[in-house]
Amino acid sequence: MRTLKFLLYKEFRQIFRNKPLLAMLFAAPIMQLLVLPLAADFEIKNINITVVDYDRSGYSQQLTSKIIASGYFRMIDYPESFDDAFKYIESDQSDLILEISDGFEENLIREGSQELFIAINAINGMKGSLGGSYLNRIIAEFNSEIRMQQVQMPRYTPLPTIDVASSNWFNPLMNYRFFMVPGILVLLVSMIGAYMSSLNVVRESEIGTIEQINVTPIKKHLFILGKLIPFWVIGMFIFTVGLFGIGWLVYGIVPIGNLLLLYGYLSLYLVAVLGLGLLISTYSQTQQQAMSVAFFFMMIFALMSGLFTPIESMPKWAATLTQFSPITYFIKVMRMIVLKGSGFKDIQYYFVIMSGFAILLNVWAVLNYKKTR
């Protein structure tokens, strides 16, 4: 224990003497957590639309006003012809064109039907498909309103009707930041832990102090513990600042579940992630090499964690690979505890999985570390 105490004292002194490292450890995650949730919003708004209205009737004006009032669309122009409107798509100034044909209102009243033409700029497939879906939904709502105005409902209808009332659980206002902030916080803690621990052993080797440590009788497992514990403490601190200082105070995310359960899983998760970083450092010869390898793994883990793309929508082979990413499990646990209020019984399977990651990666790092190079 005395040897471990001196190793920890040495590590903390090295960390707090390095001013650029302190800025990377503490200031960078806070700034990223303030900015990323505001930018990482998959709810697409401000879709540029151009409306070609050949009818110039009351109905066409009502439909156009309803589209703009929805908050999803932004009117670019009101040209005289479709050819003029298409120039906006060619120059990427417009995402959609809605063409309202002549006789729109008259045909709706007399014949009960009328076709509209929608042209979608599909270079950005996600924006185009969502924009088209939003527009079709608005047109369908407008169509229902028109039908209700024209049809005289009887006092008594023999046909049964179903009224649907929806209730949003765990995120009543469907605030996208409530969904993204916990996942982004997990990602930031993971990146800090993996990067810093992967550089630590290699840095000792580059500056020459590793040789002095290797000739001492320090056991390999104590050496790895001395490298792991300081960044474990820092990871806990960064997570606390992000959860309460940013998540709670800035975004209003109040954890519903048990905080002791959340921190218990976080403790185990940090051991696994730091073990991955230390394992990378035992295979690397330079800091550049260690950082490149860590970036490779963290990029794959982040993109396949379910944070940005639902795992259920991935191909089967990709969904299988996500099971080998520790980040995948912690993002699930984070959302379950913070937003859903899940208990230990709900996440005990994830505790077993993360324990396996922690044991495997750290034992591997200890066995792979060689005191003689």
C-alpha positions, 0 to 999 in steps of 0.5 A: 500500500505504501508503494501504491501511495507513492505512485499515486502521489507521483501521478497526481503531481505530474498531472497538475504540473501539466497546465495544457493537460489540465485544460484538456481534462477539465475545461474542454469537456465542459465547453463541449457539453455546453455546445454539443447538445445544442448542435446535435439535434436531429429534429430538422427545422428551417427547411427551405421551401418554394411555393408555386401558386397558380391558383391564388385562391383563399384555400391556397393561401391558407395552405401556404400559411399553415405550412409556414406557421408549422415552424419547420419550413422557411419560405424562400420565394413565391415565384410565378412558374415551376421553372423559376422555382427549380432554379432554387433547387439547382443552386441548393437554396431550396429543399422543396417545391410545392406546386399548387395547380390552377383550380385548386379551390374550385376542384376541392369544392366541386369535385372533392379532390385535387392533386398537388405536386411536391419536388424534393431536393434529395442530395441530403437524403435525411433532410429531404425525406423528413421535409417531405414527410412534414409537408405531407402531414401538414397537407393531410391536416389541411385536407381534414380541416377542409373536409370538416368544413364542407361535410355537415355532420348529423346529430347522431352518427351510428358509426363508432369512433375511437378517440386517441389520447397520447401520454409521453412518459419519461420525457413529457415535453419530448425535449431532444436535449434530455435524450442527447445530454446523458449520451454525450456526457458518457462519450466525453468521459469515455474519450477523456479516460481512454485518451489520457490513460493511453498516453500515460505509460508511453509518455513515461517511456519517451521521457525516460522515467519508465526505466527508473520505475522498471528497475524498482521492485514495484509489481506490475499490477501496482504500477497499472493501478497507479496509472489507473486510479488518478484518471478514475478520480478525475473521470468521476469529478468530470462526470459530476460536473457534467451531470449536475453543473451542466445537465441539471443547472443548464439543461434542467435534467434532474436524475430520476433514479438512484444516484448511488446506483448510477455512480456505482455503474460509473465506477465500474465503467471507468475501470473498463475504459481506463483499462482499454487505454492502458492496454493500448499504451502497453502496445504503443511505442510513441504517444502519437501511435497510442493516440491514433489507436485510441482515436480509432477505437473511440470513433468506432465505439461512439458511432456504433453506440446508439447515440446518433443512430438507433441500434435497431436500424443498423444492419445485423452485423453492425448491431452485433458489433455494438455489443462489444462496445462498453459505451453502448451499455453505459449510454443505455444505463445512463438513460435508464437511470437518469430519465426512466428511474430504473432500479438495480434489477433493470440493469443487473445484466449490464453490471455483469457485462461491464464487470467482464469488460473491466476484468478482461481489459485490465488483466490483459493490460497487466499481463502485457506490460513488460518491465524490460523493453 
